[in-house]
Each structure stands twice: as C-alpha cells, then as structure tokens.
Amino acid sequence: MSTLAESLVPPPIVRQLAKFAAVGASNTLLSFVVFWLLVALRLASPAAAALGFAAGAANGYVWNGLWTFATRGSLARYVAVQGAGLGATAGLVWIFEAVGLAHLPAYALTVGCVTCVTFAASRTWVFRPVHAGRHR
C-alpha cells in the first residue's frame, strides 16, 4: 500500500513531461527576446525569426539533455524532431483552420498535440538513456 504522500507524487514520466514543458517555455521566451533584440538592431525580421528559433532550439537541446532527460542526446535527431515539430505545427494549424477553428484555438490545440509527440520522440529517440555504454 502506498502512503498519501507517495500517491501525491507524480510518476516519473509526468515529472519529465513537466520539465519538457518548462524547457519549451524557456525556449519560447529566449526566441522572443533574441528576435526582439535583433529586430531592434535592424536585422530583417525573417532572419531575426530564424535566429531566434535557433537560439530557442539550442537552449532546448542543452536543457532537455541536462535536466529533463539527464542524458546526452543526438543533435542530428534533435534537429530532425524540431523540424518535424515545426512542420506539424504549420500543417495542423492549417488543417484546424480549414475545418473552421479560429486562429488561436487552432494554434492552442496544435501546441498541445505537437508537444506530446515531440516529447515522446525526444524521450524515446533523441535522449535515450545510455545503458552499458551504448544506446538501447
């Protein structure tokens, strides 16, 4: 039988998902700050957006490896997952809007879906735990 205190502690995967979401929030904030600073320095907004996204993605790779999953991940796989997440975000917003959802609800629904999928891919493919000197 578990104690009340034990039952109130979320399972490890829930804690890991919460960390992943916190890192994602920090990525978004960093991306916005970098974008804003670069635009203020008169860099063209598409270039500033790309550099902001890259800064957020780099932040995510570092912090998800150090904190969320506590293992070194594959940078190539991380870039692939980020690219797939970017494409899925654009595609799902387009689909949700095509079936009648307004912009904000379409994006909110998309973020939830894409976060869950990129978390699963990151957990099982990008940041796989190392066992006996090799990836499982």
DSSP file (Angstrom, degrees, kcal/mol; ACC not computed):
  #  RESIDUE AA STRUCTURE BP1 BP2  ACC     N-H-->O    O-->H-N    N-H-->O    O-->H-N    TCO  KAPPA ALPHA  PHI   PSI    X-CA   Y-CA   Z-CA
    1    1 A M              0   0    0      0, 0.0     2,-0.3     0, 0.0     0, 0.0   0.000 360.0 360.0 360.0 138.7    0.0    0.0    0.0
    2    2 A S        -     0   0    0      1,-0.1     2,-0.1     2,-0.0     0, 0.0  -0.652 360.0-118.9 -94.3 152.9    1.3    3.5   -0.8
    3    3 A T     >  -     0   0    0     -2,-0.3     4,-2.1     1,-0.1     5,-0.2  -0.370  28.2-106.9 -81.4 166.4    1.1    6.4    1.6
    4    4 A L  H  > S+     0   0    0      1,-0.2     4,-1.2     2,-0.2    -1,-0.1   0.907 121.7  53.2 -59.4 -42.5   -0.9    9.5    0.8
    5    5 A A  H  > S+     0   0    0      1,-0.2     4,-0.7     2,-0.2     3,-0.4   0.907 109.2  49.0 -61.0 -41.8    2.4   11.4    0.3
    6    6 A E  H >4 S+     0   0    0      1,-0.2     3,-0.7     2,-0.2    -1,-0.2   0.872 108.5  53.3 -65.3 -36.6    3.5    8.8   -2.2
    7    7 A S  H 3< S+     0   0    0     -4,-2.1    -1,-0.2     1,-0.2    -2,-0.2   0.728 104.9  55.5 -72.8 -20.0    0.2    9.0   -4.1
    8    8 A L  H 3< S+     0   0    0     -4,-1.2    -1,-0.2    -3,-0.4    -2,-0.2   0.630  87.0  91.9 -85.2 -14.5    0.6   12.7   -4.4
    9    9 A V  S << S-     0   0    0     -3,-0.7     6,-0.0    -4,-0.7    -4,-0.0  -0.704  82.3-124.5 -82.4 123.1    4.0   12.5   -6.1
   10   10 A P        -     0   0    0      0, 0.0    -2,-0.1     0, 0.0     5,-0.1  -0.311  31.9 -96.7 -66.5 150.8    3.5   12.4   -9.9
   11   11 A P    >>  -     0   0    0      0, 0.0     4,-2.0     0, 0.0     3,-0.8  -0.220  39.8-101.7 -62.5 159.2    5.1    9.4  -11.8
   12   12 A P  H 3> S+     0   0    0      0, 0.0     4,-2.6     0, 0.0     5,-0.2   0.847 121.1  54.5 -53.5 -39.1    8.5   10.0  -13.4
   13   13 A I  H 3> S+     0   0    0      1,-0.2     4,-2.3     2,-0.2     5,-0.1   0.861 107.7  50.3 -66.9 -32.8    7.1   10.4  -16.9
   14   14 A V  H <> S+     0   0    0     -3,-0.8     4,-2.2     2,-0.2    -1,-0.2   0.906 111.4  47.8 -69.9 -41.0    4.7   13.2  -15.7
   15   15 A R  H  X S+     0   0    0     -4,-2.0     4,-2.2     2,-0.2    -2,-0.2   0.903 112.3  50.4 -63.8 -39.9    7.6   15.0  -14.0
   16   16 A Q  H  X S+     0   0    0     -4,-2.6     4,-2.5    -5,-0.2    -2,-0.2   0.906 109.8  49.7 -65.6 -41.0    9.7   14.6  -17.1
   17   17 A L  H  X S+     0   0    0     -4,-2.3     4,-2.5     2,-0.2    -1,-0.2   0.892 109.8  51.8 -63.8 -39.4    6.8   16.0  -19.3
   18   18 A A  H  X S+     0   0    0     -4,-2.2     4,-2.2     2,-0.2    -2,-0.2   0.908 110.9  47.4 -63.8 -41.4    6.5   19.0  -16.9
   19   19 A K  H  X S+     0   0    0     -4,-2.2     4,-2.8     2,-0.2     5,-0.2   0.916 110.6  52.4 -63.7 -42.9   10.3   19.6  -17.2
   20   20 A F  H  X S+     0   0    0     -4,-2.5     4,-2.3     1,-0.2    -2,-0.2   0.907 110.7  47.7 -59.1 -43.2   10.0   19.3  -21.0
   21   21 A A  H  X S+     0   0    0     -4,-2.5     4,-2.3     2,-0.2    -1,-0.2   0.888 110.8  51.1 -66.1 -39.4    7.2   21.9  -21.0
   22   22 A A  H  X S+     0   0    0     -4,-2.2     4,-2.1     2,-0.2    -2,-0.2   0.913 110.8  48.1 -64.8 -41.8    9.2   24.2  -18.8
   23   23 A V  H  X S+     0   0    0     -4,-2.8     4,-2.4     1,-0.2    -2,-0.2   0.918 110.3  53.0 -62.9 -42.0   12.2   24.0  -21.1
   24   24 A G  H  X S+     0   0    0     -4,-2.3     4,-2.2     1,-0.2    -2,-0.2   0.893 107.6  51.0 -59.8 -40.7    9.8   24.6  -24.0
   25   25 A A  H  X S+     0   0    0     -4,-2.3     4,-2.3     1,-0.2    -1,-0.2   0.904 110.4  48.8 -64.0 -40.3    8.5   27.8  -22.3
   26   26 A S  H  X S+     0   0    0     -4,-2.1     4,-2.7     2,-0.2    -2,-0.2   0.869 108.9  54.2 -67.7 -34.1   12.1   29.0  -21.8
   27   27 A N  H  X S+     0   0    0     -4,-2.4     4,-2.8     2,-0.2    -2,-0.2   0.926 109.2  48.2 -61.3 -44.5   12.8   28.3  -25.4
   28   28 A T  H  X S+     0   0    0     -4,-2.2     4,-2.4     2,-0.2    -2,-0.2   0.923 112.6  47.5 -63.7 -45.1    9.9   30.4  -26.5
   29   29 A L  H  X S+     0   0    0     -4,-2.3     4,-2.5     2,-0.2    -2,-0.2   0.937 113.7  47.2 -62.2 -46.8   10.9   33.3  -24.2
   30   30 A L  H  X S+     0   0    0     -4,-2.7     4,-2.8     1,-0.2     5,-0.3   0.917 111.0  52.1 -61.3 -43.6   14.5   33.1  -25.4
   31   31 A S  H  X S+     0   0    0     -4,-2.8     4,-2.6     1,-0.2    -1,-0.2   0.918 110.8  47.9 -58.2 -44.4   13.4   33.0  -29.0
   32   32 A F  H  X S+     0   0    0     -4,-2.4     4,-2.9     2,-0.2    -1,-0.2   0.924 112.3  48.2 -63.7 -44.9   11.2   36.1  -28.5
   33   33 A V  H  X S+     0   0    0     -4,-2.5     4,-2.7     2,-0.2     5,-0.2   0.924 113.5  46.9 -63.6 -45.2   14.0   38.0  -26.7
   34   34 A V  H  X S+     0   0    0     -4,-2.8     4,-2.6     2,-0.2     5,-0.2   0.930 113.7  48.8 -62.4 -45.2   16.5   37.2  -29.4
   35   35 A F  H  X S+     0   0    0     -4,-2.6     4,-2.5    -5,-0.3     5,-0.2   0.945 112.9  47.4 -57.5 -49.9   14.0   38.1  -32.2
   36   36 A W  H  X S+     0   0    0     -4,-2.9     4,-2.4     1,-0.2    -2,-0.2   0.915 113.3  47.5 -60.6 -45.9   13.2   41.4  -30.5
   37   37 A L  H  X S+     0   0    0     -4,-2.7     4,-1.5     2,-0.2    -1,-0.2   0.917 113.0  48.0 -63.3 -43.3   16.8   42.4  -29.9
   38   38 A L  H  <>S+     0   0    0     -4,-2.6     5,-2.7     2,-0.2    -1,-0.2   0.888 112.1  48.5 -67.7 -38.2   17.8   41.5  -33.5
   39   39 A V  H ><5S+     0   0    0     -4,-2.5     3,-1.9    -5,-0.2    -1,-0.2   0.903 109.1  54.1 -66.0 -39.8   14.9   43.5  -35.0
   40   40 A A  H 3<5S+     0   0    0     -4,-2.4    -1,-0.2     1,-0.3    -2,-0.2   0.818 105.1  54.2 -62.4 -29.3   15.9   46.4  -32.7
   41   41 A L  T 3<5S-     0   0    0     -4,-1.5    -1,-0.3    -5,-0.2    -2,-0.2   0.307 125.8-107.6 -86.0   9.1   19.4   46.2  -34.2
   42   42 A R  T < 5 +     0   0    0     -3,-1.9     2,-0.3     1,-0.3    -3,-0.2   0.696  66.5 151.3  74.2  23.9   17.7   46.5  -37.6
   43   43 A L      < -     0   0    0     -5,-2.7    -1,-0.3    -6,-0.1    -2,-0.1  -0.645  59.8 -93.4 -77.8 144.1   18.2   42.9  -38.8
   44   44 A A     >  -     0   0    0     -2,-0.3     4,-2.6     1,-0.1     3,-0.4  -0.305  34.7-121.6 -58.4 139.5   15.4   41.8  -41.2
   45   45 A S  H  > S+     0   0    0      1,-0.2     4,-2.8     2,-0.2     5,-0.2   0.835 108.5  54.9 -60.5 -37.0   12.6   40.1  -39.3
   46   46 A P  H  > S+     0   0    0      0, 0.0     4,-2.1     0, 0.0    -1,-0.2   0.930 113.0  43.6 -61.8 -40.4   12.7   36.8  -41.2
   47   47 A A  H  > S+     0   0    0     -3,-0.4     4,-2.5     2,-0.2    -2,-0.2   0.911 114.2  50.4 -67.5 -41.7   16.4   36.5  -40.4
   48   48 A A  H  X S+     0   0    0     -4,-2.6     4,-2.4     1,-0.2    -1,-0.2   0.892 110.3  50.7 -62.7 -39.3   15.8   37.6  -36.8
   49   49 A A  H  X S+     0   0    0     -4,-2.8     4,-2.7    -5,-0.2    -2,-0.2   0.917 110.6  48.5 -64.6 -43.5   13.0   35.0  -36.5
   50   50 A A  H  X S+     0   0    0     -4,-2.1     4,-2.4     2,-0.2    -2,-0.2   0.916 113.9  46.0 -64.0 -43.0   15.2   32.2  -37.8
   51   51 A L  H  X S+     0   0    0     -4,-2.5     4,-2.3     2,-0.2    -1,-0.2   0.870 112.3  51.5 -68.6 -35.9   18.0   33.1  -35.4
   52   52 A G  H  X S+     0   0    0     -4,-2.4     4,-2.3    -5,-0.2    -2,-0.2   0.925 110.6  47.9 -63.6 -44.8   15.5   33.4  -32.5
   53   53 A F  H  X S+     0   0    0     -4,-2.7     4,-2.7     1,-0.2    -2,-0.2   0.922 111.6  50.8 -61.2 -43.8   14.1   30.0  -33.3
   54   54 A A  H  X S+     0   0    0     -4,-2.4     4,-2.6     2,-0.2    -2,-0.2   0.892 109.0  51.0 -62.3 -40.2   17.7   28.6  -33.5
   55   55 A A  H  X S+     0   0    0     -4,-2.3     4,-2.3     2,-0.2    -1,-0.2   0.922 112.1  46.8 -63.4 -43.6   18.5   30.1  -30.1
   56   56 A G  H  X S+     0   0    0     -4,-2.3     4,-2.3     2,-0.2    -2,-0.2   0.903 112.4  49.9 -64.3 -41.0   15.4   28.6  -28.6
   57   57 A A  H  X S+     0   0    0     -4,-2.7     4,-2.4     2,-0.2    -2,-0.2   0.907 110.6  49.4 -65.3 -41.7   16.2   25.2  -30.1
   58   58 A A  H  X S+     0   0    0     -4,-2.6     4,-2.3     2,-0.2    -2,-0.2   0.919 110.4  51.2 -62.8 -43.0   19.8   25.2  -28.9
   59   59 A N  H  X S+     0   0    0     -4,-2.3     4,-2.7     1,-0.2     5,-0.3   0.918 110.3  50.1 -57.0 -44.8   18.5   26.1  -25.4
   60   60 A G  H  X S+     0   0    0     -4,-2.3     4,-2.5     1,-0.2     5,-0.3   0.891 108.3  51.4 -63.5 -41.0   16.1   23.2  -25.6
   61   61 A Y  H  X S+     0   0    0     -4,-2.4     4,-1.5     2,-0.2    -1,-0.2   0.935 114.5  43.2 -62.3 -45.8   18.8   20.7  -26.7
   62   62 A V  H  X S+     0   0    0     -4,-2.3     4,-2.6     2,-0.2     5,-0.2   0.966 119.7  39.9 -65.1 -53.5   21.1   21.7  -23.8
   63   63 A W  H  X>S+     0   0    0     -4,-2.7     4,-2.8     1,-0.2     5,-1.5   0.839 113.7  52.2 -72.8 -33.3   18.4   21.9  -21.0
   64   64 A N  I  <>S+     0   0    0     -4,-2.5     5,-3.2    -5,-0.3     6,-0.6   0.894 114.2  45.4 -67.3 -36.3   16.5   18.8  -22.1
   65   65 A G  I  <5S+     0   0    0     -4,-1.5     6,-1.4    -5,-0.3    -2,-0.2   0.925 121.8  36.0 -69.1 -44.3   19.8   16.9  -22.1
   66   66 A L  I  <5S+     0   0    0     -4,-2.6    -2,-0.2     4,-0.2    -3,-0.2   0.901 136.5  10.4 -75.6 -41.5   21.0   18.2  -18.8
   67   67 A W  I  <5S+     0   0    0     -4,-2.8    -3,-0.2    -5,-0.2    -2,-0.1   0.870 124.8  43.8-110.4 -52.7   17.7   18.5  -16.8
   68   68 A T  I   <S+     0   0    0     -5,-1.5    -3,-0.2     1,-0.2    -4,-0.2   0.961 134.8   9.8 -66.7 -53.2   14.7   16.8  -18.5
   69   69 A F  S   <S-     0   0    0     -5,-3.2    -4,-0.2     2,-0.2    -1,-0.2   0.565  86.1-142.4-106.5 -12.4   16.2   13.6  -19.6
   70   70 A A        +     0   0    0     -6,-0.6     2,-0.3    -7,-0.2    -4,-0.2   0.857  67.4  93.6  50.9  43.2   19.6   13.7  -17.9
   71   71 A T  S    S-     0   0    0     -6,-1.4     2,-0.3    -7,-0.3    -2,-0.2  -0.982  83.7 -97.8-156.1 153.1   21.5   12.2  -20.8
   72   72 A R        -     0   0    0     -2,-0.3     2,-0.2    -3,-0.1   -10,-0.1  -0.578  44.6-155.3 -74.6 131.3   23.3   13.4  -23.8
   73   73 A G        -     0   0    0     -2,-0.3     2,-0.6   -12,-0.2    54,-0.2  -0.505  24.0 -93.5-102.5 172.7   21.1   13.3  -26.9
   74   74 A S     >  -     0   0    0     52,-1.7     4,-2.4    -2,-0.2     5,-0.2  -0.778  26.7-156.1 -86.2 118.6   21.8   13.0  -30.6
   75   75 A L  H  > S+     0   0    0     -2,-0.6     4,-2.7     1,-0.2     5,-0.2   0.907  94.2  52.4 -62.4 -42.0   22.0   16.5  -32.1
   76   76 A A  H  > S+     0   0    0      1,-0.2     4,-2.0     2,-0.2    -1,-0.2   0.910 111.8  45.8 -61.4 -42.0   21.0   15.3  -35.5
   77   77 A R  H  > S+     0   0    0      2,-0.2     4,-2.6     1,-0.2    -1,-0.2   0.885 111.1  53.4 -68.0 -37.7   17.9   13.5  -34.1
   78   78 A Y  H  X S+     0   0    0     -4,-2.4     4,-2.7     2,-0.2    -2,-0.2   0.931 109.0  48.3 -61.6 -45.4   17.0   16.6  -32.1
   79   79 A V  H  X S+     0   0    0     -4,-2.7     4,-2.6     1,-0.2    -1,-0.2   0.898 111.3  51.4 -61.8 -40.2   17.2   18.8  -35.2
   80   80 A A  H  X S+     0   0    0     -4,-2.0     4,-2.5    -5,-0.2    -2,-0.2   0.919 111.4  46.5 -62.8 -43.8   15.0   16.2  -37.1
   81   81 A V  H  X S+     0   0    0     -4,-2.6     4,-2.6     2,-0.2    -2,-0.2   0.909 112.7  49.9 -66.1 -41.4   12.4   16.2  -34.3
   82   82 A Q  H  X S+     0   0    0     -4,-2.7     4,-2.4     2,-0.2    -2,-0.2   0.919 111.9  48.4 -62.5 -43.2   12.4   20.1  -34.1
   83   83 A G  H  X S+     0   0    0     -4,-2.6     4,-2.5     2,-0.2    -2,-0.2   0.909 112.4  48.1 -62.8 -42.4   12.0   20.2  -37.9
   84   84 A A  H  X S+     0   0    0     -4,-2.5     4,-2.9     2,-0.2    -2,-0.2   0.896 111.4  51.0 -64.8 -39.7    9.1   17.7  -37.8
   85   85 A G  H  X S+     0   0    0     -4,-2.6     4,-2.3     2,-0.2    -2,-0.2   0.893 109.9  49.8 -63.9 -39.7    7.5   19.7  -34.9
   86   86 A L  H  X S+     0   0    0     -4,-2.4     4,-2.1     2,-0.2    -2,-0.2   0.935 113.9  44.8 -63.0 -47.1    7.8   22.9  -36.9
   87   87 A G  H  X S+     0   0    0     -4,-2.5     4,-2.6     1,-0.2    -2,-0.2   0.904 113.1  50.4 -64.2 -41.8    6.2   21.2  -40.0
   88   88 A A  H  X S+     0   0    0     -4,-2.9     4,-3.1     2,-0.2     5,-0.3   0.881 108.4  53.6 -64.3 -38.1    3.5   19.5  -37.9
   89   89 A T  H  X S+     0   0    0     -4,-2.3     4,-2.2     2,-0.2     5,-0.2   0.952 112.1  43.2 -61.5 -49.7    2.7   22.9  -36.3
   90   90 A A  H  X S+     0   0    0     -4,-2.1     4,-1.9     1,-0.2    -2,-0.2   0.923 117.4  47.0 -62.1 -43.9    2.2   24.6  -39.6
   91   91 A G  H  X S+     0   0    0     -4,-2.6     4,-2.4     2,-0.2    -2,-0.2   0.912 112.4  47.4 -66.9 -43.6    0.2   21.7  -41.0
   92   92 A L  H  X S+     0   0    0     -4,-3.1     4,-3.3     2,-0.2     5,-0.3   0.900 110.4  51.8 -67.7 -39.6   -2.1   21.2  -38.1
   93   93 A V  H  X S+     0   0    0     -4,-2.2     4,-2.5    -5,-0.3     5,-0.2   0.935 111.1  49.2 -59.8 -43.8   -2.9   24.9  -37.8
   94   94 A W  H  X S+     0   0    0     -4,-1.9     4,-2.0    -5,-0.2    -2,-0.2   0.925 114.1  45.1 -60.2 -45.4   -3.8   24.9  -41.5
   95   95 A I  H  X S+     0   0    0     -4,-2.4     4,-1.5     2,-0.2    -2,-0.2   0.945 113.4  48.7 -64.3 -49.4   -6.0   21.8  -41.1
   96   96 A F  H  <>S+     0   0    0     -4,-3.3     5,-2.4     1,-0.2    -1,-0.2   0.885 113.8  46.6 -61.8 -38.6   -7.7   23.0  -37.9
   97   97 A E  H ><5S+     0   0    0     -4,-2.5     3,-1.5    -5,-0.3    -1,-0.2   0.870 107.1  58.4 -69.4 -35.1   -8.4   26.4  -39.6
   98   98 A A  H 3<5S+     0   0    0     -4,-2.0    -2,-0.2     1,-0.3    -1,-0.2   0.805 105.3  50.4 -64.6 -28.6   -9.7   24.6  -42.7
   99   99 A V  T 3<5S-     0   0    0     -4,-1.5    -1,-0.3    -3,-0.1    -2,-0.2   0.350 132.4 -89.5 -93.3   7.5  -12.3   22.8  -40.7
  100  100 A G  T < 5S+     0   0    0     -3,-1.5    -3,-0.2     1,-0.3     2,-0.2   0.431  77.2 139.3 110.2  -0.9  -13.5   26.1  -39.1
  101  101 A L      < -     0   0    0     -5,-2.4    -1,-0.3    -6,-0.2    -2,-0.0  -0.516  53.5-115.7 -74.5 145.6  -11.4   26.7  -35.9
  102  102 A A     >  -     0   0    0     -2,-0.2     4,-2.3     1,-0.1     5,-0.2  -0.293  34.2 -98.1 -71.5 165.3  -10.3   30.3  -35.3
  103  103 A H  H  > S+     0   0    0      1,-0.2     4,-2.4     2,-0.2     5,-0.2   0.910 118.0  45.7 -53.9 -52.9   -6.6   31.1  -35.3
  104  104 A L  H  > S+     0   0    0      1,-0.2     4,-2.8     2,-0.2     5,-0.2   0.931 114.9  44.6 -65.9 -48.3   -6.0   31.0  -31.6
  105  105 A P  H  > S+     0   0    0      0, 0.0     4,-2.5     0, 0.0     5,-0.2   0.890 113.3  53.4 -62.1 -35.8   -7.9   27.8  -30.7
  106  106 A A  H  X S+     0   0    0     -4,-2.3     4,-2.0     2,-0.2    -2,-0.2   0.926 112.7  43.3 -62.6 -43.9   -6.3   26.1  -33.8
  107  107 A Y  H  X S+     0   0    0     -4,-2.4     4,-2.8    -5,-0.2    -1,-0.2   0.916 112.8  51.8 -68.8 -42.5   -2.8   27.1  -32.5
  108  108 A A  H  X S+     0   0    0     -4,-2.8     4,-1.8     1,-0.2    -2,-0.2   0.915 112.0  46.4 -60.9 -43.8   -3.6   26.1  -28.9
  109  109 A L  H  X S+     0   0    0     -4,-2.5     4,-2.0    -5,-0.2    -1,-0.2   0.901 112.8  51.2 -64.1 -40.8   -4.8   22.7  -30.0
  110  110 A T  H  X S+     0   0    0     -4,-2.0     4,-3.2    -5,-0.2     5,-0.3   0.923 105.8  53.8 -62.5 -46.4   -1.8   22.3  -32.2
  111  111 A V  H  X S+     0   0    0     -4,-2.8     4,-2.5     1,-0.2     5,-0.2   0.912 109.1  49.5 -58.0 -43.5    0.7   23.2  -29.5
  112  112 A G  H  X S+     0   0    0     -4,-1.8     4,-1.8    -5,-0.2    -1,-0.2   0.932 114.7  43.7 -60.6 -46.4   -0.7   20.5  -27.2
  113  113 A C  H  X S+     0   0    0     -4,-2.0     4,-2.1     2,-0.2    -2,-0.2   0.944 116.3  45.5 -64.1 -49.6   -0.6   17.8  -29.9
  114  114 A V  H  X S+     0   0    0     -4,-3.2     4,-2.9     1,-0.2     5,-0.3   0.870 109.9  55.1 -67.2 -36.8    2.9   18.7  -31.1
  115  115 A T  H  X S+     0   0    0     -4,-2.5     4,-2.2    -5,-0.3    -1,-0.2   0.929 109.2  47.6 -61.1 -44.8    4.3   19.0  -27.6
  116  116 A C  H  X S+     0   0    0     -4,-1.8     4,-2.2    -5,-0.2    -2,-0.2   0.912 115.2  44.9 -63.4 -42.6    3.1   15.5  -26.7
  117  117 A V  H  X S+     0   0    0     -4,-2.1     4,-2.5     2,-0.2    -2,-0.2   0.920 114.4  47.0 -69.8 -43.3    4.6   14.0  -29.9
  118  118 A T  H  X S+     0   0    0     -4,-2.9     4,-2.4     2,-0.2    -1,-0.2   0.840 111.1  53.7 -69.7 -30.0    7.9   15.8  -29.7
  119  119 A F  H  X S+     0   0    0     -4,-2.2     4,-2.8    -5,-0.3     5,-0.2   0.949 110.4  46.3 -63.4 -48.4    8.2   14.8  -26.0
  120  120 A A  H  X S+     0   0    0     -4,-2.2     4,-2.3     1,-0.2     5,-0.3   0.917 115.1  46.6 -61.1 -43.4    7.6   11.1  -27.0
  121  121 A A  H  X>S+     0   0    0     -4,-2.5     4,-2.2     2,-0.2     5,-1.6   0.897 114.3  47.7 -66.4 -39.7   10.2   11.4  -29.8
  122  122 A S  I  <>S+     0   0    0     -4,-2.4     5,-3.3     3,-0.2    -2,-0.2   0.914 114.4  46.6 -66.2 -42.3   12.7   13.2  -27.6
  123  123 A R  I  <5S+     0   0    0     -4,-2.8    -2,-0.2    -5,-0.2    -1,-0.2   0.880 124.8  28.9 -68.4 -39.7   12.3   10.7  -24.8
  124  124 A T  I  <5S+     0   0    0     -4,-2.3    -2,-0.2    -5,-0.2    -1,-0.2   0.683 136.0  17.8 -98.5 -19.3   12.5    7.5  -26.9
  125  125 A W  I  <5S+     0   0    0     -4,-2.2     3,-0.4    -5,-0.3    -3,-0.2   0.757 125.6  36.2-122.5 -44.4   14.7    8.6  -29.8
  126  126 A V  I   <S+     0   0    0     -5,-1.6   -52,-1.7     1,-0.2    -3,-0.2   0.943 127.7  26.5 -82.2 -50.5   16.7   11.7  -29.2
  127  127 A F  S   <S+     0   0    0     -5,-3.3    -1,-0.2   -54,-0.2   -54,-0.1  -0.340  79.4 165.6-112.6  48.9   17.6   11.5  -25.5
  128  128 A R        -     0   0    0     -3,-0.4    -4,-0.1    -2,-0.1    -5,-0.1  -0.402  44.7-104.8 -64.7 138.2   17.6    7.7  -25.0
  129  129 A P        -     0   0    0      0, 0.0     7,-0.9     0, 0.0     2,-0.5  -0.359  32.9-120.8 -62.8 144.8   19.2    6.6  -21.7
  130  130 A V  E     -A  135   0A   0      5,-0.2     2,-0.4     6,-0.1     5,-0.2  -0.779  31.4-174.2 -90.1 127.0   22.6    5.1  -22.2
  131  131 A H  E >   -A  134   0A   0      3,-2.5     3,-1.9    -2,-0.5     0, 0.0  -0.986  66.2 -11.6-123.3 130.8   22.9    1.5  -20.8
  132  132 A A  T 3  S-     0   0    0     -2,-0.4    -1,-0.1     1,-0.3     3,-0.1   0.844 128.5 -53.2  51.4  40.4   26.2   -0.5  -20.7
  133  133 A G  T 3  S+     0   0    0      1,-0.2     2,-0.3    -3,-0.1    -1,-0.3   0.532 124.3  71.4  79.8   5.5   28.0    2.1  -22.9
  134  134 A R  E <  S-A  131   0A   0     -3,-1.9    -3,-2.5    -5,-0.0     2,-0.2  -0.975  85.8 -93.8-148.1 162.9   25.5    2.1  -25.7
  135  135 A H  E      A  130   0A   0     -2,-0.3    -5,-0.2    -5,-0.2    -7,-0.0  -0.493 360.0 360.0 -74.7 146.0   22.0    3.3  -26.6
  136  136 A R              0   0    0     -7,-0.9    -1,-0.1    -2,-0.2    -6,-0.1   0.482 360.0 360.0 -78.3 360.0   19.2    0.8  -26.1
